[in-house]
Amino acid sequence: MLHTFVALVQDKPGVLTRVASLFRRLNINIVSLTVGESERPDTSRMTIVCEAPEHAAHRIRASLYKLEITVDVDEVGRSEAVIRELCLIKVAAGPNSPLGLSSRSQIFELANVFKARVVDLAPESIMLELTGSSSKIEGLVQVITESGYTILEVSRTGRMAMRRGHHTSRVLKALGTPANGDAAAPIASADEILPTEFDDVHEAEQ
């Protein structure tokens, strides 16, 4: 199954390499990894999506905490967070494309259905921008392909996730979230969740 972790790490050279090496030692595949600035100075925010058994989530989180560069780690689920992904899709659309110039108007219609934006229009191509869930992006790619268009390039950011705020049960119901999945639950401290049986994943000092 897929796990989504949000990690705040120190903004230092080599941080990305050390996190990736940690997952390699755990023999866990990273599906997507998004890194950027956070609300804290000198701290970067990583959104890590990995494929691992359900019981491995605690070990992954504890292992991330063992890196001295880690400030905080949180695992978020679909019921607890807003999860989005950005995608750019370049589609062949011009006089030399299989469907000719008429393909442009049809691509505009598809973009409208999926609420995508046209961000670039060239003589031989159209570039679409879509923000949404992974399934929505994959749905647009599938429809474009099955409609006979040629996709020239696809660029995806991977998941970005943020926990929802403090909500009442009525608001959670309106959002389609079970009340027992309230994101207002406090996050355990490092002392509460760090076991001692993972010595094999300690970061080796250079």
N, C-alpha and C positions, 0 to 999 in steps of 0.2 A: 504494500500500500504506500501511498504518497504521504510524506510528512512535511509540514511547512514550519520552519524555524526562523524567528527574527532575532538576530544577534547584534548587539551594539559592541563594537570593537574599537580599540585605539587606532587612530589614523596615523599609522606608521608604515614605512616600507616593508614589504615582505609579509604583511598580514594575510593577504589573499592566498599566498603560497602555503602558509602554515595551516590555514583552515582546510585547504584542498588536500594537503598531506594527511591531515587528521582523518578525513573521510576515506582516504586511500588505505590507511592502516586499519581502519574499521571494516574495510572491504564493502563499503556502501557507495552506491552510485549517486552522484549529484545530477539531478534532472535539470535544474536551472539555478543560477546564482546571480542575484542582483545586488549591486553595491552602490552606495551614494552617501551624501552628507546627511547628517541627522540634526535634530534640534539642539544637540549638545556640542559645544566647541571641542575640536580635536577628536571627535568621535564619528565613526562611520556606521551606517546601518546596512546590515546584510540580510537579505531574504533568501534563505536556502531551502530549496525543495529537493528532497531525496526520496529514493525508493528503498524501503526497508520493512521488515516485519513489524507488526504492531507493537510487540513487546520490546523492540529495540529503541523506541523513542526516548525512554529514560536514560539509556546508556549514551545515546548521541548527545543529549542535552548535558549530561554530567561531564562527558569528555570535552565538550566545548568550554565548559566552565573551568576545566583544568588548565586551559591556555591562559597565561598571565595577561595576554592582550585583550581578553574578553571582559567587558563591563557588565553585560546582562544578556540573558538568553530567555526566549519565550517560545513555546510551541503554540501555534494558533490553528484552529480548525475553521471550516466553512461556517459553522454556526456561531463562531465567536468573533469573526473578523470580516472586514471588507477586503476581498481579494480581486485584483485586477491585473491585466496584462496588456501591454502595448504592442501592436504589430503594424509593420509597414509591408504592403504587398504591391509589387510592380507587375502590371499585367500588360501583355502585348495588345495594342489597340491602334491600328493605323492602316493605311492603304495596303500594306504588305502582309497584314495579319490574315489568318484563315477566314475570318468573318467580315473583313473589310472595315470601312469607316463606320458602318452601322453598329459595330460592336461597342462604340463609345457610349451611345445612348443607353444600351442595355446594361453596360457596366455601371453607369450612373444610377440606373434603377435598382440594381443589386446593392449598391452602396447605400441607397436611401432605405432599403428594406432592413439592412443590418445596422443602420445608423453609423455608417462609416463616412469619413471625410475624404474628398479628393484634394490631395496636398501638392500634386505635381501633374502637369499635363504636357507631354512632349509629343512630337510628331509621330513617334512609333510606340508610345506607351502611356499608361495612366498609373499613378501611384495612389494607393488608398491607405488611409490611417484608421485603425480600429482599436478602441479601448474597451475591454470587457473581460469576461471569463474565458478560460482556455477553450471550453466547448463552443462558445460563440465564434471565436477566431477560427477554430478548426471547421466549423460549419460554413463560414464564408469561403475558406480555401476549398472545401469540398464542392460547394455550389459552383464556384468559378471554374474549377477543373472539369466537373461533369457537364458544364454548359458549353464546353469546347474551346475555352480560352486557354492561352498559354501563359503560365505564371513565370516571369523572368527571374524575380528575386523575392525572397521572404526574409524579413528580419523581425525577430521577436525578443522582447526584453526578458521573458520569464515572469513568474509571479511576483507581485508586490502586495504585501499584506499589512493591515493595521487593525488592531483590536478596536471593536466598537466601544463607545463611551458608556457611561452609567445610564441605564434605561430602566424604566418601570416595566412590569410584566405586560401592561397594555401596549407600550411602545414595541416591546420585543415581539408581541403577537402580530402587530401591524407589519413588522419587518420580516415575519415568517420564521422567527427564531424561537425555539422552545424556551420556556422560562428557566428551565434548569441549565441552559447553556449560557446564562448571563455572564457577559464579559467583565462584569464588575468584581468578580471574585479576585481576591488578592493573589499576587504572584509570590510563590514561596521564595524564601531567601536562599542564597547559595549554601549556607550552613545546613539548611533543612533537606536539600535535595542531593548533595554531593555524597555519593558512596565512596568507599575506600578500596573497592575491589577492581578498579580499572587502572592499575599501575602500568599495564602494558601499553597504554595510549599516552603516557606522559611525553611531553615535548622534549626531545633531546636538545640540550644546549650545545650551540656551536662553539 
